Amino acid sequence: MKDGEIISRIPFPSPNPRVALFLITMWSAGLKVKGLLAEPEGNENLDGFLYLRGGIKNVGMVRPSRIAQFADQGFIVFAPYYRGNRGGEGNEDFAGKDREDAFSGVRLLQQHPRVLNHKIHVFGFSRGGVMALQAGVEFSSIASVVTWGGVSDLTLTYEERKDLRRMMKRVIGGTPAKKEDAYKYRTPLYELEAMEAPVLIIHGAKDTNVTIEHAYRLEKRLKELNKKVETMYYDKFDHVFPPIYNRKTVKELCSWMKMQKADLE
């Protein structure tokens, strides 16, 4: 019962004939957690790519087309649904203990026979940005971390998103004023000293779901710590980029990832 160990692997309909998809059940901190695994056709060894979704429950759920899109760029991609979703055990707690599902996803990819030299990249969208940073802090061997429209400060999210406050109070246990430690625990800005991987921050200036202030705070903190960080800020874009720019950005970030070197010691 090792974290990241695959319990079952079932073929899943793929929207891309060049990419095979599988519904995975894995062990994560003693729980059976579901996710999607995408493998490009052939036997070539490739970099691993952990895709960390945004949202919670069915909001922001992993889309097969999105996973296949990244796999088609030349990666073995795994995307956990997070605990408690699609038949998985446990309950999400918004970048709390469910971060273990991200960590187990890294271990799953490290054990994959086609992942070249255990080289793993981590990508997080929206709420997944927090978990991508958490994974980068946890594993010094991560080759790169990308956050796209990513949350970096849970207290800031509570302040900005009145529509999420009820959910956050229920899942996290209260408000930032009453549960300061719980919000700090979910805010990776306080742990970035341990980040070894280069970080790429992608954000739209007109994003109202996750304001660009999250990106600015993350960039500022990484620079204060003399960490490797690059940014791609877009003045005209919101949380979801127009399709043509979305595809272009996917190619650019994937090219950036492949240029990064993992610390494989």
C-alpha positions in Angstrom: 0.0 0.0 0.0 2.6 2.5 -1.2 1.6 6.1 -2.1 1.4 6.3 -5.9 1.0 2.6 -6.4 -1.6 1.8 -9.1 -4.5 -0.4 -7.9 -6.3 -0.6 -11.2 -5.8 0.8 -14.7 -8.9 0.7 -17.0 -8.9 2.0 -20.6 -10.8 5.3 -21.0 -12.2 6.8 -24.2 -9.7 9.2 -25.7 -10.5 12.2 -27.8 -7.1 12.0 -29.5 -6.1 8.9 -31.5 -2.4 9.6 -30.8 -3.0 9.4 -27.0 -4.2 6.5 -24.9 -6.2 7.3 -21.7 -6.7 5.2 -18.6 -8.8 5.6 -15.5 -6.5 5.0 -12.6 -7.1 4.1 -9.0 -4.0 4.7 -6.8 -3.1 4.6 -3.2 -2.8 8.0 -1.6 -2.2 8.2 2.2 -4.2 5.1 2.7 -7.1 6.1 0.4 -8.1 4.9 -3.0 -8.0 8.0 -5.2 -9.0 8.2 -8.9 -7.4 10.0 -11.8 -6.7 10.0 -15.5 -3.4 8.8 -17.1 -2.5 9.8 -20.6 0.2 8.1 -22.7 1.2 9.2 -26.2 1.4 6.3 -28.6 4.6 4.4 -29.0 7.3 3.2 -26.5 9.4 6.3 -26.3 10.6 7.4 -22.9 9.2 10.9 -22.1 9.1 13.4 -19.2 6.3 13.0 -16.7 3.7 15.7 -16.3 1.4 16.0 -13.2 -1.7 18.0 -14.0 -3.4 19.5 -11.0 -6.9 20.7 -11.7 -8.7 23.7 -10.2 -12.1 24.0 -8.5 -13.5 21.6 -6.0 -15.8 18.5 -6.4 -17.4 18.6 -9.9 -16.4 22.3 -10.5 -13.2 22.4 -12.6 -13.1 18.6 -12.9 -10.4 17.0 -15.1 -11.3 17.1 -18.8 -10.0 14.2 -21.0 -9.4 16.6 -23.9 -7.2 18.8 -21.8 -5.1 15.9 -20.5 -4.7 14.5 -24.0 -3.7 18.0 -25.2 -0.7 18.1 -22.9 0.2 14.4 -23.6 0.2 15.2 -27.3 3.1 17.7 -26.6 5.2 14.7 -25.6 4.5 13.9 -21.9 3.2 11.1 -19.8 0.4 12.9 -18.0 -1.3 12.0 -14.8 -4.2 14.1 -13.4 -5.7 13.1 -10.0 -9.4 13.8 -9.5 -8.5 14.3 -5.8 -10.0 12.3 -3.0 -13.7 11.9 -2.7 -14.4 12.4 -6.4 -15.6 10.0 -9.1 -15.8 7.1 -6.6 -12.6 7.9 -4.8 -12.3 7.6 -1.0 -12.0 10.5 1.5 -13.0 14.2 1.1 -11.3 17.2 -0.5 -10.2 19.9 1.9 -8.9 22.5 -0.6 -5.2 22.1 -0.6 -5.1 20.7 3.0 -4.6 17.0 3.4 -5.6 16.4 -0.2 -2.2 17.7 -1.2 -1.2 14.1 -0.6 -3.0 13.2 -3.8 -0.6 15.5 -5.7 2.3 14.0 -3.9 1.1 10.5 -4.7 0.7 11.6 -8.3 4.4 12.5 -8.4 5.3 9.1 -7.0 3.0 7.4 -9.6 4.8 9.1 -12.4 8.2 8.4 -10.9 7.4 4.7 -11.1 6.0 4.8 -14.6 8.2 2.7 -17.0 8.2 5.3 -19.8 9.1 8.4 -17.7 12.6 9.3 -18.6 15.0 9.4 -15.6 12.1 10.1 -13.3 11.9 13.6 -14.7 8.6 15.1 -13.5 7.0 18.5 -14.2 4.1 19.9 -12.2 1.4 22.0 -13.6 -1.5 23.6 -11.6 -4.4 25.6 -12.8 -6.4 27.9 -10.5 -6.7 26.2 -7.1 -4.3 23.6 -8.5 -1.6 26.3 -8.5 -1.4 26.0 -4.7 -1.0 22.3 -4.9 1.6 22.5 -7.7 3.7 24.8 -5.4 3.2 22.4 -2.5 4.5 19.5 -4.7 7.4 21.6 -5.8 8.2 22.3 -2.1 7.8 18.6 -1.1 10.0 17.1 -3.9 13.4 18.7 -4.5 13.8 16.6 -7.7 10.8 18.2 -9.5 12.1 19.6 -12.9 9.7 22.5 -13.1 6.5 24.0 -11.7 4.0 26.0 -13.7 1.0 27.8 -12.3 -1.6 29.1 -14.7 -4.2 31.5 -13.2 -3.0 29.9 -10.0 -3.9 30.6 -6.4 -1.0 31.4 -4.1 -2.6 32.9 -1.0 -5.8 31.2 0.5 -6.5 34.2 2.7 -6.5 36.5 -0.4 -8.9 34.1 -2.1 -11.3 34.3 0.9 -11.1 38.1 0.8 -11.7 38.3 -3.0 -14.3 35.5 -3.6 -17.4 36.2 -1.6 -19.1 33.4 -3.5 -16.6 30.9 -2.1 -16.6 31.9 1.5 -19.3 29.5 2.6 -17.5 26.6 1.0 -14.1 27.7 2.4 -15.5 28.1 5.9 -17.1 24.6 5.7 -14.1 22.8 4.2 -11.3 24.7 6.0 -13.1 25.1 9.3 -13.8 28.8 9.6 -12.6 32.2 8.5 -9.0 33.4 8.2 -9.5 35.4 11.4 -10.6 32.3 13.3 -8.5 29.7 11.5 -5.3 31.6 10.7 -3.1 28.5 10.9 -5.3 26.5 8.6 -5.2 29.2 5.9 -1.4 29.6 6.4 -1.0 25.9 6.0 -2.7 26.1 2.6 -0.6 29.1 1.5 2.7 28.0 0.0 4.2 31.5 0.0 5.4 30.6 3.5 7.3 27.5 2.4 9.1 28.6 -0.8 12.5 28.4 0.9 12.4 24.7 0.0 11.5 25.2 -3.7 14.3 24.0 -5.9 12.5 23.8 -9.2 12.2 26.8 -11.6 8.7 28.3 -11.6 6.8 29.7 -14.5 3.8 32.0 -13.7 1.1 32.5 -16.3 -1.8 34.9 -15.5 -4.3 37.1 -17.2 -4.5 40.7 -15.8 -8.4 40.7 -16.2 -8.8 37.4 -14.2 -11.6 37.9 -11.7 -11.7 34.3 -10.5 -8.1 34.4 -9.3 -6.7 38.0 -9.4 -3.3 38.7 -10.8 -2.3 39.8 -7.3 -1.8 36.1 -6.5 0.8 36.0 -9.3 2.5 39.2 -8.1 2.8 37.9 -4.6 4.2 34.6 -5.8 6.7 36.3 -8.1 7.8 38.8 -5.4 8.4 36.0 -2.8 10.3 33.8 -5.2 12.6 36.7 -6.2 13.1 37.6 -2.5 14.4 34.1 -2.0 16.5 34.2 -5.2 14.6 31.4 -6.7 14.3 30.8 -10.5 11.0 32.4 -11.7 9.7 33.5 -15.1 6.4 35.1 -15.9 3.9 35.3 -18.8 1.4 38.0 -18.0 -1.4 38.9 -20.5 -3.1 42.3 -20.2 -6.3 41.3 -22.2 -7.0 37.9 -20.8 -9.3 36.6 -18.0 -9.2 33.3 -16.2 -9.8 31.2 -19.3 -7.8 32.3 -22.4 -9.4 32.4 -25.9 -8.9 29.1 -27.7 -6.2 30.2 -30.1 -4.1 31.8 -27.3 -4.8 28.8 -25.1 -3.2 26.4 -27.6 -0.3 28.8 -28.2 0.3 29.1 -24.5 0.2 25.3 -24.0 2.9 24.9 -26.6 5.0 27.6 -25.1 4.8 26.3 -21.5 5.5 22.8 -22.7 8.6 23.9 -24.6 9.7 25.8 -21.5 9.3 22.7 -19.3 11.4 20.6 -21.6 14.3 23.1 -21.3 14.4 22.7 -17.6 16.8 20.3 -15.9 15.8 18.1 -13.0 18.0 17.5 -10.0 18.1 13.8 -10.1 20.5 13.1 -7.3 
